[in-house]
Amino acid sequence: MVHTTPPALPSPGTVLGGDFRIVRPLSQGGMGAVFVAEQLSTGKQRAVKLMHAQLAQDPRFRERFEQEARVGARIESDHVVEVVAAGVDPATQAPWLAMELLDGADLAAVVAQRGPLPPDEVRELMGQLGHALGAAHRAGVVHRDLKPENVFVARPRQQSVRFKVKVLDFGVAKIVAETRASSVMTASVGTPLWMAPEQTELAARVTPASDVWALGLLAFYLLTGRMYWVEPSRGPRASVMSLMREVLFNPLDPPSARAAQVGCPHLIPAGFDAWFARCVSRDAGARFPDAAQAMAALDPVLGAAAHGPGAAAHGPGAAAHGPGAVSRFAAPLAAQRTPAPPAPTGPVYPTMVGTEVGGVAGGPSAQVPVPPRRRAPAGVVLAIVGGGLLVLAALVIGGLLLVR
C-alpha cells in the first residue's frame, strides 16, 4: 500500500497573495486550515482560510470553497463575515480566503456555558441574525445550514453595542435563482437537527422558508438552552431513524409543551407558540416566507417578555446582566486575563478567537477550544436519496451534532 504525505501547511512568515503574512495556525477542519495572518498593506490581523490541497483537486469542494467569497459579496449586512481577499496559492494550487478575524464564541459555546438566555438578549441576538438572513434572502441567497455553530457572537467594537452577531459558512448556500433555473437534482445540504424537511429530498426546491425553519428551532434553543427535538435527549439509545421520524412525521408539539416536559415552561414567552408554528411547519408554504417577516413577528413577542414580570430572574443567563456583572461561566476566563479588563456592561461570553472552517454538509470543522461543555448525544451525518427515506447515515454516540 502506498502512503502519501499530505502537503505541508504554510509556515509562519509565508506570504499569500503578496499581502497576507502567516503569523500562526488558528484551527483546522475537514476542508481547510485557518491561520492568523497580518495584512501587510494595512497592518490588520486577518483570518486566512486555506483549502486542503488534496481537496482542491475536486471541482465540487473547490466550488463550495470559492462560493464563500462570491456569496458574501452579494449580501448587504454587517452581520455576515467579511471576505477581504481571495486567491490561489501557487505552490500548492490550493484556494485561500482572507477574512475578518473574530473574537468571541459561537452560539453552541454560549448556550453550553450559560444555559437559557434572557428574552432581551435573545431579542438582540435574533434581531442581528435576522438582519443577516433578511439581507441574504433579498439577494436571492439561502444559507441552508443554520445552526448554533454557524452563528458567531463577536465582541463589539462600539461602546453602545453589547455584542455583534456574525453568520458563518455560506459555503453551502444556495442561490435561489439558480435553483429555479435548473431541474438537476442537487445534494442534500444541512445538519439534520436544524434542517427543514424539504432539505432531505434531493429534488425539492429550497427557498428562504427553509432558513425560517431553522430560525424557529434556534429561538427555542436560545430561550430554553435545549434542542426542540426529543430524540437527542435519549443519549446512547438515540437513533438516526427515530430522529428523522420525529422531524418528518411525529406531531410538532408547541414549544410551551416541550418546555413543560423538561421542567421549564416559564421560559417560553406568551405568543411564542404561535410564532414558532409559523416557522416550524412541514409545509414550507405555511411558514413565514423569509427571515425579515419572521423577525418582524418575533420582535414584539420577545420585547413584551423582556419587559414583563419576572424578566430580571430569567434563568442562569440573567446573572450576566447589569453593570459590572460577570457570568458565572465566563468568570474563570476573565480572571486569566492580564491586565484585567474593565467591568463589562452586558453579557460576558466565553473567550474564543476563530473563524469558520468547512463548508461541507455535516463535515468537520474546528475552532479554538473553549472550556468543557455539557455533553449531549447523537452525532448524525445524513443523506436522503431520491426524495425518499433511504437514509445513509453514520451515528456517532456521545457528541452533540456539532461541526468541530
Backbone torsions as a table, in degrees:
resi	resn	phi	psi	omega
1	MET	NA	135.1	-178.4
2	VAL	-95.3	127.1	177.9
3	HIS	-104.8	130.7	178.4
4	THR	-103.6	142.9	178.9
5	THR	-89.2	125.3	180.0
6	PRO	-63.5	147.8	-178.9
7	PRO	-60.3	143.3	-178.7
8	ALA	-67.2	141.8	175.8
9	LEU	-75.4	153.3	179.6
10	PRO	-61.1	138.4	-178.7
11	SER	-90.4	161.0	176.5
12	PRO	-53.2	136.3	-177.8
13	GLY	101.2	-20.0	177.0
14	THR	-63.9	136.7	179.8
15	VAL	-109.1	124.6	177.0
16	LEU	-103.6	136.6	176.5
17	GLY	62.6	18.2	179.9
18	GLY	70.0	4.1	-173.2
19	ASP	-140.1	-12.2	-173.2
20	PHE	-122.3	105.2	-177.9
21	ARG	-92.4	122.0	-178.6
22	ILE	-63.7	130.1	178.2
23	VAL	-100.9	-50.7	-178.6
24	ARG	-165.1	158.7	173.9
25	PRO	-68.1	148.1	178.4
26	LEU	-115.4	-48.8	-178.9
27	SER	-164.0	167.4	-179.5
28	GLN	-146.3	141.8	-179.2
29	GLY	-140.0	-168.5	-174.3
30	GLY	-69.3	-22.0	-175.4
31	MET	-110.0	-22.0	-177.6
32	GLY	-171.1	-179.5	177.7
33	ALA	-122.1	150.0	-179.9
34	VAL	-118.7	138.6	-179.2
35	PHE	-127.0	150.2	166.8
36	VAL	-81.6	130.8	-178.7
37	ALA	-134.6	154.1	173.7
38	GLU	-99.1	127.6	174.8
39	GLN	-81.8	111.3	-171.7
40	LEU	-63.0	-34.6	-176.4
41	SER	-72.5	-21.8	-177.1
42	THR	-122.8	-18.7	-176.4
43	GLY	82.0	-1.4	-178.6
44	LYS	-81.3	149.0	173.5
45	GLN	-84.1	138.7	-179.5
46	ARG	-129.4	165.7	170.1
47	ALA	-102.6	120.3	179.1
48	VAL	-107.6	123.0	-177.9
49	LYS	-105.4	120.2	-177.8
50	LEU	-114.1	123.6	-180.0
51	MET	-70.7	140.2	175.5
52	HIS	-57.3	131.7	-174.1
53	ALA	-59.5	-36.9	-178.2
54	GLN	-67.1	-29.4	177.8
55	LEU	-79.3	-25.4	-177.5
56	ALA	-63.3	-17.6	179.1
57	GLN	-77.4	-16.8	-179.9
58	ASP	-90.2	116.8	-177.0
59	PRO	-58.1	-31.4	-178.1
60	ARG	-68.0	-46.7	179.7
61	PHE	-65.8	-40.8	-178.8
62	ARG	-63.7	-41.2	179.7
63	GLU	-63.1	-42.2	-179.9
64	ARG	-65.9	-38.4	178.8
65	PHE	-64.2	-48.9	-178.3
66	GLU	-67.6	-24.0	-179.8
67	GLN	-63.2	-27.8	179.7
68	GLU	-57.3	-41.6	-180.0
69	ALA	-70.0	-43.3	-177.0
70	ARG	-67.8	-45.4	-175.9
71	VAL	-67.2	-44.7	-179.1
72	GLY	-57.1	-35.1	-178.7
73	ALA	-68.8	-20.4	-178.9
74	ARG	-84.6	-13.8	-171.2
75	ILE	-103.3	117.6	-177.7
76	GLU	-89.2	79.2	178.1
77	SER	-156.0	138.2	175.4
78	ASP	-74.0	-5.4	-176.8
79	HIS	-99.0	17.9	172.1
80	VAL	-115.5	135.8	-179.5
81	VAL	-57.0	129.1	-176.6
82	GLU	-84.7	126.8	171.2
83	VAL	-95.3	120.2	-173.7
84	VAL	-96.5	-21.0	179.3
85	ALA	-164.6	161.2	178.7
86	ALA	-151.4	153.6	179.5
87	GLY	-172.2	-168.1	178.5
88	VAL	-128.4	129.2	178.8
89	ASP	-70.5	120.0	-175.8
90	PRO	-65.5	-27.5	-177.4
91	ALA	-71.7	-39.1	-174.9
92	THR	-114.6	-9.2	-174.1
93	GLN	61.3	23.9	178.5
94	ALA	-91.2	132.2	176.8
95	PRO	-68.5	151.1	175.3
96	TRP	-138.6	154.6	176.0
97	LEU	-128.2	139.3	172.8
98	ALA	-108.2	124.1	-174.9
99	MET	-128.1	167.8	173.4
100	GLU	-64.5	145.5	179.7
101	LEU	-93.0	124.4	-175.1
102	LEU	-100.3	146.1	177.8
103	ASP	-123.8	114.6	-179.0
104	GLY	160.7	-137.7	-178.0
105	ALA	-156.2	154.9	175.1
106	ASP	-82.0	167.6	-175.7
107	LEU	-62.4	-31.1	178.5
108	ALA	-62.3	-42.7	179.0
109	ALA	-68.6	-40.2	-179.6
110	VAL	-61.8	-50.5	-177.7
111	VAL	-69.1	-36.8	178.5
112	ALA	-61.0	-34.6	-177.9
113	GLN	-89.7	-30.2	-172.9
114	ARG	-110.7	-18.6	-177.3
115	GLY	77.5	-153.1	-178.5
116	PRO	-57.2	141.6	179.2
117	LEU	-102.3	148.6	-179.9
118	PRO	-64.8	151.7	-177.4
119	PRO	-55.6	-36.8	-178.6
120	ASP	-67.4	-35.0	178.1
121	GLU	-73.1	-40.1	176.2
122	VAL	-62.2	-39.2	179.0
123	ARG	-60.1	-43.5	-179.3
124	GLU	-71.0	-42.8	178.4
125	LEU	-60.1	-49.8	-177.9
126	MET	-67.3	-33.5	178.1
127	GLY	-63.2	-44.1	179.2
128	GLN	-69.8	-40.3	175.9
129	LEU	-60.9	-43.1	179.0
130	GLY	-63.0	-33.6	177.8
131	HIS	-62.6	-45.1	179.9
132	ALA	-64.1	-46.9	-177.6
133	LEU	-70.9	-36.6	177.2
134	GLY	-60.3	-43.2	178.0
135	ALA	-65.7	-38.7	178.2
136	ALA	-63.4	-44.5	-178.3
137	HIS	-66.0	-36.6	177.4
138	ARG	-66.0	-28.5	179.2
139	ALA	-86.2	2.4	179.4
140	GLY	81.6	24.9	-177.3
141	VAL	-115.5	130.1	173.2
142	VAL	-110.4	128.5	-176.4
143	HIS	-65.7	-51.0	176.7
144	ARG	77.4	-7.6	-179.7
145	ASP	-141.3	45.4	177.7
146	LEU	-71.8	130.9	179.0
147	LYS	-165.1	166.5	-176.3
148	PRO	-56.3	-35.4	-178.2
149	GLU	-70.6	-15.8	179.8
150	ASN	-103.0	10.8	174.9
151	VAL	-120.6	110.9	-173.3
152	PHE	-102.9	131.3	178.2
153	VAL	-102.0	101.3	-174.3
154	ALA	-94.3	151.6	174.3
155	ARG	-68.6	136.3	-173.9
156	PRO	-79.6	162.1	174.4
157	ARG	-108.2	7.9	179.1
158	GLN	-120.1	140.2	-176.6
159	GLN	-65.0	-34.4	-174.0
160	SER	-84.8	0.7	-176.5
161	VAL	-112.9	130.2	-178.1
162	ARG	-74.6	-36.2	-179.5
163	PHE	-163.4	168.1	178.1
164	LYS	-131.9	120.9	179.5
165	VAL	-81.5	136.1	175.3
166	LYS	-127.6	128.1	177.1
167	VAL	-88.1	127.7	-176.9
168	LEU	-103.0	165.7	164.8
169	ASP	61.0	66.2	170.6
170	PHE	-87.4	15.2	179.6
171	GLY	-67.0	-19.2	177.5
172	VAL	-110.1	12.0	-180.0
173	ALA	-64.7	154.0	178.8
174	LYS	-118.7	131.6	175.6
175	ILE	-80.4	117.9	-173.3
176	VAL	-58.3	-42.6	-178.6
177	ALA	-61.5	-35.9	179.4
178	GLU	-69.0	-35.3	178.6
179	THR	-64.4	-42.7	-178.2
180	ARG	-68.6	-30.6	-174.8
181	ALA	-82.6	-12.0	-174.9
182	SER	-122.1	141.1	176.9
183	SER	-103.6	4.3	-179.0
184	VAL	-73.9	133.9	178.9
185	MET	-70.3	138.8	179.7
186	THR	-118.1	162.2	-176.0
187	ALA	-66.2	142.4	174.4
188	SER	-64.5	127.8	-176.6
189	VAL	-127.2	133.3	178.2
190	GLY	144.8	178.1	178.1
191	THR	-114.0	123.3	-167.6
192	PRO	-51.7	-36.4	-179.1
193	LEU	-66.3	-17.9	-173.4
194	TRP	-123.7	-12.5	-173.0
195	MET	-87.2	149.5	-177.6
196	ALA	-71.5	155.0	-178.5
197	PRO	-54.4	-38.1	-177.5
198	GLU	-66.6	-18.1	178.2
199	GLN	-75.8	-9.4	176.5
200	THR	-86.7	-3.4	-178.7
201	GLU	-111.1	125.1	-174.5
202	LEU	-61.4	-34.4	-174.5
203	ALA	-96.2	-1.9	-176.4
204	ALA	-73.1	147.6	178.7
205	ARG	-84.2	125.7	178.3
206	VAL	-93.1	129.6	-177.7
207	THR	-128.4	175.0	175.6
208	PRO	-54.5	-26.8	178.0
209	ALA	-62.7	-21.2	176.5
210	SER	-67.2	-37.9	175.2
211	ASP	-70.0	-31.6	179.8
212	VAL	-62.7	-38.2	175.6
213	TRP	-54.1	-48.9	-179.1
214	ALA	-65.5	-35.3	178.1
215	LEU	-59.8	-42.1	178.3
216	GLY	-61.6	-44.2	179.8
217	LEU	-66.5	-37.5	178.9
218	LEU	-66.2	-40.3	179.1
219	ALA	-62.4	-42.5	176.5
220	PHE	-61.3	-43.4	-179.4
221	TYR	-60.6	-42.5	-179.0
222	LEU	-69.4	-39.4	-177.4
223	LEU	-72.6	-32.6	-173.7
224	THR	-110.7	-17.4	-174.9
225	GLY	75.3	12.2	-177.1
226	ARG	-133.6	156.0	173.1
227	MET	-76.7	151.7	-179.1
228	TYR	-69.4	-37.7	-174.8
229	TRP	-72.0	144.0	-176.7
230	VAL	-82.7	-36.9	-171.8
231	GLU	-54.2	-43.0	-178.8
232	PRO	-60.9	-23.5	-179.8
233	SER	-74.6	-6.5	-179.4
234	ARG	-79.4	-2.4	176.2
235	GLY	64.7	-136.1	-177.4
236	PRO	-60.1	-18.0	179.9
237	ARG	-83.6	-6.0	-177.9
238	ALA	-66.8	147.8	178.7
239	SER	-138.0	153.5	179.1
240	VAL	-62.4	-44.9	-177.2
241	MET	-63.0	-39.2	178.7
242	SER	-67.0	-38.2	177.4
243	LEU	-62.6	-45.9	-178.2
244	MET	-69.2	-31.8	174.4
245	ARG	-62.9	-40.7	179.4
246	GLU	-65.9	-43.1	-178.5
247	VAL	-68.0	-39.7	-170.8
248	LEU	-96.2	-25.7	-170.2
249	PHE	-131.0	-38.0	-174.4
250	ASN	-63.7	154.4	176.7
251	PRO	-56.3	139.4	177.9
252	LEU	-92.5	94.8	-177.6
253	ASP	-66.2	148.9	174.8
254	PRO	-59.5	148.1	179.4
255	PRO	-55.0	-35.7	179.8
256	SER	-63.1	-36.2	178.1
257	ALA	-69.4	-41.7	178.1
258	ARG	-63.6	-42.0	179.9
259	ALA	-65.9	-36.7	178.7
260	ALA	-64.7	-34.1	179.7
261	GLN	-63.2	-27.6	-179.9
262	VAL	-109.0	14.8	171.5
263	GLY	81.5	21.9	179.2
264	CYS	-136.6	49.4	-179.5
265	PRO	-63.6	-23.8	-178.1
266	HIS	-68.6	-12.8	-178.3
267	LEU	-83.5	-10.0	-179.4
268	ILE	-95.1	115.6	-177.8
269	PRO	-69.0	156.4	173.9
270	ALA	-60.0	135.3	179.3
271	GLY	89.6	-10.3	-177.3
272	PHE	-70.8	-36.0	-179.7
273	ASP	-56.7	-46.0	-178.2
274	ALA	-66.2	-40.4	178.4
275	TRP	-63.8	-44.9	-179.0
276	PHE	-59.7	-39.7	-179.6
277	ALA	-63.7	-28.2	177.2
278	ARG	-81.0	-10.9	177.2
279	CYS	-99.6	-52.7	-174.6
280	VAL	-97.6	72.2	174.2
281	SER	-119.5	135.6	-179.5
282	ARG	-68.4	-19.9	174.4
283	ASP	-88.6	106.8	-177.1
284	ALA	-58.5	-30.3	179.7
285	GLY	-70.2	-17.5	179.4
286	ALA	-89.4	-8.7	-180.0
287	ARG	-82.1	166.9	167.0
288	PHE	-55.8	138.1	-174.5
289	PRO	-69.6	-24.3	179.9
290	ASP	-156.4	174.8	-175.8
291	ALA	-66.1	-35.8	-178.1
292	ALA	-60.8	-44.7	-179.9
293	GLN	-71.4	-34.8	177.3
294	ALA	-64.4	-42.8	-178.6
295	MET	-71.6	-34.1	177.6
296	ALA	-62.7	-33.2	179.0
297	ALA	-81.1	-29.1	-178.6
298	LEU	-78.3	-33.4	-173.2
299	ASP	-55.8	-47.7	179.2
300	PRO	-66.3	-30.0	178.0
301	VAL	-64.4	-47.7	179.8
302	LEU	-73.6	-32.2	177.9
303	GLY	-63.1	-43.2	178.4
304	ALA	-65.3	-38.9	179.7
305	ALA	-68.0	-36.4	-178.1
306	ALA	-66.6	-28.9	-177.8
307	HIS	-107.3	5.9	-178.8
308	GLY	-86.4	177.6	178.9
309	PRO	-61.1	137.8	175.7
310	GLY	82.2	3.0	-177.4
311	ALA	-63.9	-33.3	-176.7
312	ALA	-69.8	-20.6	-176.4
313	ALA	-109.7	34.5	-172.9
314	HIS	-85.3	93.0	169.2
315	GLY	67.7	179.3	-177.9
316	PRO	-62.2	-30.5	-177.4
317	GLY	-65.6	-19.0	-178.2
318	ALA	-63.7	-21.5	-179.1
319	ALA	-64.7	-16.4	-176.2
320	ALA	-89.2	5.4	-175.2
321	HIS	-103.3	155.6	176.9
322	GLY	97.7	151.1	-178.9
323	PRO	-57.9	131.8	176.3
324	GLY	80.2	-5.1	-178.6
325	ALA	-75.6	141.8	177.7
326	VAL	-126.8	128.1	178.7
327	SER	-55.6	141.7	179.7
328	ARG	-65.2	-20.4	177.7
329	PHE	-84.4	-33.3	-175.5
330	ALA	-88.5	-15.1	-175.7
331	ALA	-55.7	-46.0	179.2
332	PRO	-61.7	-33.6	178.8
333	LEU	-69.1	-43.0	-179.3
334	ALA	-61.9	-35.3	-177.1
335	ALA	-67.9	-20.9	-178.1
336	GLN	-81.9	-13.8	-175.8
337	ARG	-78.8	143.7	177.6
338	THR	-136.2	123.7	-6.3
339	PRO	-73.5	168.0	-179.8
340	ALA	-65.6	138.8	179.6
341	PRO	-74.3	163.3	175.5
342	PRO	-61.2	155.5	178.7
343	ALA	-59.6	129.5	-177.7
344	PRO	-71.7	156.3	178.4
345	THR	-107.4	4.4	-179.4
346	GLY	-150.6	-164.9	-177.9
347	PRO	-63.3	143.4	179.5
348	VAL	-104.4	131.4	-176.4
349	TYR	-109.0	155.7	177.7
350	PRO	-59.5	145.8	-177.6
351	THR	-76.8	127.0	175.0
352	MET	-162.7	131.2	174.3
353	VAL	-108.1	128.9	-177.9
354	GLY	-173.2	176.9	171.4
355	THR	-152.0	169.1	-172.3
356	GLU	-72.2	148.2	171.9
357	VAL	-130.1	135.4	175.3
358	GLY	126.8	-133.0	-176.9
359	GLY	115.9	-2.4	175.9
360	VAL	-99.2	136.3	-178.5
361	ALA	-55.2	120.8	177.6
362	GLY	73.6	1.8	-177.8
363	GLY	-75.6	157.7	-177.9
364	PRO	-70.8	150.5	178.2
365	SER	-143.9	146.0	-176.2
366	ALA	-124.6	144.9	172.3
367	GLN	-136.5	169.0	178.3
368	VAL	-57.5	136.0	-175.5
369	PRO	-59.2	146.1	173.0
370	VAL	-115.2	167.7	178.0
371	PRO	-57.5	158.4	-175.2
372	PRO	-53.2	139.0	-179.4
373	ARG	-100.5	161.9	170.0
374	ARG	-63.5	133.6	-178.3
375	ARG	-80.4	143.2	176.3
376	ALA	-145.1	161.8	-167.8
377	PRO	-92.3	174.5	160.0
378	ALA	72.6	84.6	169.0
379	GLY	-90.7	134.0	-173.1
380	VAL	-135.1	134.3	166.9
381	VAL	-118.7	126.5	-165.8
382	LEU	-129.5	142.7	166.4
383	ALA	-138.4	134.3	176.5
384	ILE	-111.3	127.6	-170.9
385	VAL	-101.2	133.5	170.0
386	GLY	61.7	25.5	179.8
387	GLY	77.4	1.5	-179.6
388	GLY	-98.3	-157.2	-177.1
389	LEU	-120.4	29.7	173.9
390	LEU	-80.0	108.2	-172.5
391	VAL	-99.4	123.1	171.7
392	LEU	-104.6	103.5	-168.8
393	ALA	-135.9	153.9	170.3
394	ALA	-122.1	125.5	-177.9
395	LEU	-107.2	118.3	178.5
396	VAL	-108.2	111.6	-174.9
397	ILE	-77.5	138.7	172.6
398	GLY	100.9	2.5	178.3
399	GLY	-125.7	143.8	177.8
400	LEU	-82.1	102.2	169.7
401	LEU	-0.1	48.1	178.1
402	LEU	-94.4	143.2	172.4
403	VAL	-97.9	102.5	-171.8
404	ARG	-94.3	NA	NA
